[in-house]
Amino acid sequence: MMEDDAVWASLPVPALLLDEDDNIVAINPAAEGFLNTSSKSINGQKVWEKVMIDSPLEDAFERARKTSSPLFVNDVDVGTGERAPLHCNLQIAPMAGQPGHMMFLISPRELAGRLTQDHTVKSAAKSAIGMAEMLAHEIKNPLAGITGAAQLLSMNLSAQDQELTDLIVAESRRIVKLLEQVEQFGNLTLPDMRPVNIHDVLDRARRSALLGFGAQMKIIEDYDPSLPMALGDPDQLLQVVLNLLKNASEAAGSAGGTIRLHTFFEHSFRLRRSDGEGRALPLQIEIIDDGPGLPPDIAGDIFDPFVSGRENGTGLGLALVSKIMSDHDGWISVTSVPGKTVFRLSLPMVKPKKAKSATAKSSKANSSKES
């Protein structure tokens, strides 16, 4: 395939090698993760059947082949049919010494620019959360007095007037409940990071949903059983998945719908921070529903506090989900169109323990015999 297989395997972006008929000859490990397939199973298939691009490229691609010149395409959405499209840049170049063969590089911008998290933004968010927590605590005290006073007044009022005091009590309690949700942001402890089987977490969430808020939904399991253990807090990850399942169920309404829980491994997915440090997040969880989708006017701010697409929603559930994922050094994203909304969670995996070398074991054994 290549003179240096190590260079091919080390390319950090998905790369495909195509023959003169646009058939896929080989893909590198990063492309295997991006396409969620193996090099062996995809060989010989047409590239345009496996790589969906929101821009007509076939003619420009053929011109680049005939003129033996490179082709650069920026800011296009690239999908695979198995996952939501990613915003990417494309680089296409002829292969030297192999007439008609082309190298196709896909550079997902979401894995570089969009995944960069600014430490300043995080600090500002923490300050805002601390202020909200303090205000929530201070507001709850006078609300308790208002509730108590309304209950005392109701003892000497007519039935008609009692409706007004009952309204005061009910609304006060509703506000207290909202404030308690705000306080969760500050009270949430740091995650207890340990090896977690994400399929166990998903199964617990699925069973809980079907017995309660998601009884009207059909939940399909589409798992990759070969996934390694994730690194995270199982209880907090359960809270994340339950929140997402609850949102999907509420969006579907009483008519119900279908939710698909999809897990897969994506070798190329990395989170790069503003300090330049990168971290691999290869474990992917997708919660996919067939509901009406997110309102376009709030889709870009859905993880901000108090942003909600429901009439009586608090807008705190997804904000809490985002905070938990941030505390896990993970990533959450969403793509939504009517009929398909995909919330995607990206998590680190447990690093395998380094096995002791045979030489070290032999040396230790000999040392024991000598002693």
C-alpha positions as CSV (number, residue, x, y, z in Angstrom):
1,M,0.0,0.0,0.0
2,M,2.6,2.5,1.1
3,E,6.4,2.4,1.2
4,D,6.3,3.3,4.9
5,D,3.3,1.7,6.7
6,A,4.3,3.4,9.9
7,V,3.8,6.9,8.4
8,W,0.4,5.8,7.0
9,A,-0.7,4.5,10.3
10,S,0.5,7.5,12.2
11,L,-1.4,10.1,10.2
12,P,-3.6,12.0,12.7
13,V,-6.5,12.6,10.3
14,P,-8.6,10.1,8.3
15,A,-6.9,9.2,5.0
16,L,-8.2,7.2,2.1
17,L,-6.3,5.8,-0.9
18,L,-8.5,5.6,-4.1
19,D,-7.9,3.9,-7.4
20,E,-8.6,5.3,-10.9
21,D,-12.3,4.3,-10.6
22,D,-12.8,6.0,-7.2
23,N,-12.8,2.6,-5.4
24,I,-11.3,2.6,-1.9
25,V,-8.0,0.7,-1.9
26,A,-7.0,1.4,1.7
27,I,-7.8,3.5,4.7
28,N,-5.6,4.4,7.7
29,P,-6.6,3.7,11.4
30,A,-7.9,7.3,11.8
31,A,-10.2,6.7,8.9
32,E,-11.4,3.4,10.3
33,G,-12.5,5.3,13.4
34,F,-14.1,8.1,11.4
35,L,-16.0,5.7,9.1
36,N,-16.7,3.2,11.9
37,T,-15.5,0.3,9.8
38,S,-12.4,-1.7,9.1
39,S,-10.0,-1.4,6.1
40,K,-10.7,-5.0,5.1
41,S,-14.5,-4.5,4.9
42,I,-14.5,-1.2,3.0
43,N,-11.8,-2.1,0.4
44,G,-13.2,-2.0,-3.2
45,Q,-16.3,0.1,-2.3
46,K,-17.0,3.4,-4.0
47,V,-15.8,6.3,-2.0
48,W,-18.9,8.4,-2.7
49,E,-21.1,5.7,-1.2
50,K,-19.2,5.8,2.1
51,V,-18.3,9.4,2.4
52,M,-21.3,11.8,2.1
53,I,-20.3,15.5,1.4
54,D,-22.8,18.3,1.3
55,S,-21.1,19.7,-1.9
56,P,-20.9,18.3,-5.4
57,L,-17.2,17.3,-5.7
58,E,-17.1,14.6,-8.4
59,D,-16.4,16.9,-11.3
60,A,-13.7,18.9,-9.4
61,F,-12.2,15.6,-8.2
62,E,-12.0,14.2,-11.7
63,R,-10.3,17.4,-13.0
64,A,-7.7,17.1,-10.2
65,R,-7.0,13.5,-11.3
66,K,-6.7,14.4,-15.0
67,T,-4.4,17.4,-14.3
68,S,-2.5,15.6,-11.5
69,S,-3.0,18.6,-9.3
70,P,-4.1,18.9,-5.6
71,L,-7.6,19.9,-4.6
72,F,-8.5,21.8,-1.4
73,V,-12.1,22.1,-0.1
74,N,-12.9,23.9,3.1
75,D,-15.9,24.1,5.3
76,V,-18.0,21.2,4.2
77,D,-20.1,18.8,6.2
78,V,-18.9,15.2,5.9
79,G,-21.0,12.3,7.0
80,T,-20.9,8.5,6.7
81,G,-24.5,7.4,6.9
82,E,-23.8,6.0,10.4
83,R,-23.2,9.2,12.2
84,A,-24.1,12.9,12.2
85,P,-22.0,15.0,9.7
86,L,-18.9,16.8,10.9
87,H,-17.6,20.2,9.6
88,C,-14.4,19.4,7.8
89,N,-11.7,20.5,5.4
90,L,-10.6,18.2,2.6
91,Q,-7.3,17.7,0.9
92,I,-7.0,15.6,-2.2
93,A,-3.8,14.9,-4.1
94,P,-2.6,12.5,-6.8
95,M,-0.3,9.6,-5.8
96,A,3.2,9.9,-7.2
97,G,4.1,6.9,-9.3
98,Q,0.5,5.5,-9.4
99,P,-1.4,7.0,-12.3
100,G,-5.1,7.7,-11.5
101,H,-4.7,6.9,-7.8
102,M,-5.6,9.7,-5.3
103,M,-5.0,10.4,-1.7
104,F,-8.1,11.7,0.2
105,L,-7.5,13.4,3.5
106,I,-10.4,14.5,5.8
107,S,-9.6,17.0,8.5
108,P,-12.6,17.4,10.9
109,R,-12.6,20.9,12.2
110,E,-14.6,19.8,15.2
111,L,-11.7,17.8,16.4
112,A,-9.4,20.8,16.4
113,G,-11.0,24.2,16.5
114,R,-14.4,23.5,17.9
115,L,-13.1,21.2,20.6
116,T,-10.7,23.8,22.0
117,Q,-11.9,24.7,25.4
118,D,-10.9,28.1,26.8
119,H,-9.8,28.1,30.5
120,T,-11.0,31.7,30.8
121,V,-14.5,30.6,29.8
122,K,-14.5,27.8,32.3
123,S,-13.4,30.2,35.1
124,A,-16.2,32.6,34.2
125,A,-18.7,29.8,34.2
126,K,-17.6,28.7,37.7
127,S,-17.9,32.3,39.0
128,A,-21.5,32.5,37.5
129,I,-22.4,29.2,39.1
130,G,-21.1,30.3,42.5
131,M,-23.1,33.5,42.3
132,A,-26.3,31.7,41.2
133,E,-25.8,29.2,44.1
134,M,-25.5,32.1,46.6
135,L,-28.5,33.9,45.2
136,A,-30.6,30.7,45.3
137,H,-29.7,30.2,49.0
138,E,-30.7,33.8,49.9
139,I,-33.9,33.7,48.0
140,K,-35.1,30.5,49.5
141,N,-35.1,32.0,53.0
142,P,-37.8,34.7,52.4
143,L,-39.8,32.3,50.2
144,A,-40.1,30.0,53.2
145,G,-41.5,33.0,55.2
146,I,-44.0,33.9,52.4
147,T,-45.2,30.3,52.2
148,G,-45.7,30.1,56.0
149,A,-47.5,33.4,56.1
150,A,-49.9,32.4,53.2
151,Q,-50.7,29.1,55.0
152,L,-51.6,31.0,58.2
153,L,-53.7,33.5,56.4
154,S,-55.7,30.7,54.7
155,M,-57.0,29.4,58.0
156,N,-59.3,32.4,58.4
157,L,-60.3,32.9,54.8
158,S,-63.3,31.9,52.8
159,A,-63.0,29.1,50.2
160,Q,-62.8,31.6,47.4
161,D,-60.0,33.6,49.0
162,Q,-58.2,30.4,50.0
163,E,-57.6,29.8,46.3
164,L,-55.4,32.9,46.2
165,T,-53.3,31.7,49.2
166,D,-53.1,28.3,47.7
167,L,-51.7,29.8,44.6
168,I,-49.1,31.7,46.6
169,V,-48.0,28.5,48.3
170,A,-47.9,26.5,45.1
171,E,-45.9,29.1,43.2
172,S,-43.5,29.6,46.1
173,R,-42.8,25.9,46.2
174,R,-42.3,25.8,42.5
175,I,-39.7,28.6,42.8
176,V,-38.0,26.7,45.6
177,K,-37.8,23.6,43.5
178,L,-36.2,25.7,40.7
179,L,-33.7,27.2,43.1
180,E,-32.7,23.7,44.4
181,Q,-31.9,22.8,40.8
182,V,-29.7,25.8,40.5
183,E,-27.9,24.8,43.7
184,Q,-27.1,21.4,42.2
185,F,-24.5,23.1,40.0
186,G,-22.5,24.2,43.1
187,N,-23.2,21.1,45.2
188,L,-22.2,18.5,42.6
189,T,-19.1,16.8,43.9
190,L,-16.1,16.1,41.6
191,P,-16.5,12.8,39.8
192,D,-15.1,9.6,41.4
193,M,-13.1,8.5,38.4
194,R,-12.8,4.8,38.0
195,P,-13.2,2.1,35.4
196,V,-16.8,2.0,34.1
197,N,-18.6,-0.3,31.7
198,I,-20.6,2.2,29.8
199,H,-23.1,-0.5,28.6
200,D,-24.0,-1.2,32.2
201,V,-24.7,2.5,32.7
202,L,-26.8,2.6,29.6
203,D,-28.7,-0.5,30.6
204,R,-29.5,0.9,34.0
205,A,-30.7,4.2,32.4
206,R,-32.8,2.3,29.8
207,R,-34.6,0.2,32.4
208,S,-35.3,3.2,34.6
209,A,-36.6,5.2,31.7
210,L,-39.0,2.4,30.5
211,L,-40.4,2.0,34.0
212,G,-41.1,5.7,34.3
213,F,-40.9,8.8,32.1
214,G,-40.1,6.8,28.9
215,A,-42.8,4.1,29.2
216,Q,-44.3,5.2,25.9
217,M,-40.9,5.0,24.1
218,K,-39.2,2.2,22.2
219,I,-35.5,2.1,23.2
220,I,-33.1,0.2,20.9
221,E,-29.7,-1.0,21.9
222,D,-27.0,-0.7,19.2
223,Y,-23.8,-1.4,21.1
224,D,-20.2,-2.2,20.1
225,P,-19.5,-5.1,22.6
226,S,-15.8,-4.8,22.1
227,L,-15.5,-1.3,23.8
228,P,-12.9,-1.1,26.6
229,M,-13.8,0.3,30.0
230,A,-14.4,4.1,30.2
231,L,-12.9,6.3,32.9
232,G,-15.6,8.1,34.8
233,D,-18.1,8.2,37.7
234,P,-20.9,5.7,37.0
235,D,-23.5,7.6,39.1
236,Q,-22.8,10.9,37.4
237,L,-22.7,9.3,33.9
238,L,-26.1,7.6,34.7
239,Q,-27.5,11.1,35.6
240,V,-26.3,12.4,32.2
241,V,-27.9,9.6,30.2
242,L,-31.1,9.7,32.2
243,N,-31.4,13.5,31.5
244,L,-30.9,12.9,27.8
245,L,-33.4,10.1,27.7
246,K,-35.9,12.2,29.6
247,N,-35.5,15.1,27.2
248,A,-36.1,12.7,24.2
249,S,-39.2,11.2,25.8
250,E,-40.7,14.6,26.6
251,A,-40.0,15.8,23.1
252,A,-41.9,12.8,21.7
253,G,-44.9,13.4,23.9
254,S,-47.6,11.0,24.6
255,A,-47.4,9.6,21.0
256,G,-44.1,8.0,21.8
257,G,-41.2,7.4,19.5
258,T,-37.9,5.5,19.1
259,I,-34.6,6.2,20.9
260,R,-31.5,4.4,19.8
261,L,-28.5,4.0,22.1
262,H,-25.4,3.7,19.9
263,T,-21.9,3.1,21.1
264,F,-18.7,2.9,19.0
265,F,-15.0,3.5,19.2
266,E,-13.5,6.4,17.3
267,H,-9.7,6.3,17.4
268,S,-9.1,9.8,16.0
269,F,-11.3,11.8,18.4
270,R,-9.2,14.0,20.6
271,L,-9.9,17.0,22.8
272,R,-7.4,19.8,22.4
273,R,-7.3,22.5,25.1
274,S,-6.1,26.1,24.8
275,D,-2.9,25.2,26.5
276,G,-2.0,22.8,23.7
277,E,-2.6,19.7,25.8
278,G,-4.6,17.0,24.0
279,R,-6.5,14.1,25.3
280,A,-8.0,11.1,23.5
281,L,-11.7,10.6,23.8
282,P,-12.3,7.4,21.8
283,L,-15.4,6.1,23.5
284,Q,-18.6,7.4,21.9
285,I,-22.2,7.2,23.1
286,E,-25.0,8.5,21.0
287,I,-28.6,9.0,22.1
288,I,-30.6,9.3,18.9
289,D,-34.3,10.1,18.8
290,D,-36.9,10.6,16.0
291,G,-38.6,13.5,17.6
292,P,-39.3,17.0,16.2
293,G,-35.8,18.2,16.8
294,L,-34.5,21.3,18.6
295,P,-35.9,24.7,17.9
296,P,-33.5,26.4,15.5
297,D,-33.4,29.6,17.5
298,I,-31.9,27.9,20.6
299,A,-30.0,25.0,19.0
300,G,-26.7,26.7,19.4
301,D,-27.2,27.6,23.1
302,I,-28.9,24.4,24.3
303,F,-26.3,23.7,26.9
304,D,-26.5,27.2,28.5
305,P,-28.5,27.5,31.8
306,F,-32.1,28.6,31.5
307,V,-32.3,27.8,27.7
308,S,-35.2,25.5,27.1
309,G,-37.3,24.4,24.1
310,R,-40.2,23.4,26.3
311,E,-42.9,25.8,27.6
312,N,-42.4,25.0,31.2
313,G,-38.8,23.8,31.0
314,T,-36.1,25.2,33.4
315,G,-33.2,24.9,31.0
316,L,-31.1,23.4,33.7
317,G,-31.0,19.7,32.8
318,L,-28.7,20.0,29.8
319,A,-26.6,22.6,31.5
320,L,-26.0,20.1,34.3
321,V,-25.2,17.4,31.7
322,S,-22.6,19.7,30.1
323,K,-21.0,20.5,33.5
324,I,-20.7,16.8,34.4
325,M,-19.1,16.0,31.0
326,S,-16.7,18.9,31.5
327,D,-15.8,17.6,34.9
328,H,-15.0,14.2,33.3
329,D,-12.7,16.0,30.8
330,G,-15.2,14.6,28.2
331,W,-17.2,16.3,25.4
332,I,-20.9,16.6,24.5
333,S,-22.3,17.8,21.2
334,V,-25.6,17.7,19.5
335,T,-26.9,17.8,15.9
336,S,-30.6,18.1,15.2
337,V,-33.0,18.1,12.3
338,P,-36.7,17.3,12.4
339,G,-37.0,13.5,12.8
340,K,-33.4,13.0,14.1
341,T,-31.6,14.5,17.1
342,V,-28.3,13.1,18.1
343,F,-26.6,13.8,21.5
344,R,-23.1,12.5,21.4
345,L,-21.0,11.9,24.5
346,S,-17.2,11.4,24.1
347,L,-15.3,9.9,27.0
348,P,-11.7,8.8,27.8
349,M,-11.0,5.1,28.3
350,V,-9.0,3.4,31.0
351,K,-5.4,3.1,30.1
352,P,-4.2,-0.5,30.0
353,K,-1.7,-1.5,32.6
354,K,1.8,-2.0,31.2
355,A,2.7,-5.7,31.4
356,K,6.1,-6.4,33.0
357,S,8.6,-7.5,30.4
358,A,9.8,-11.1,30.2
359,T,13.3,-9.9,30.9
360,A,12.3,-8.1,34.1
361,K,10.4,-11.2,35.3
362,S,13.3,-13.5,34.5
363,S,15.7,-11.1,36.3
364,K,13.4,-11.0,39.4
365,A,13.1,-14.8,39.4
366,N,16.9,-15.3,39.2
367,S,17.4,-12.7,42.0
368,S,15.0,-14.7,44.2
369,K,16.9,-18.0,43.5
370,E,20.2,-16.4,44.4
371,S,18.9,-15.1,47.7
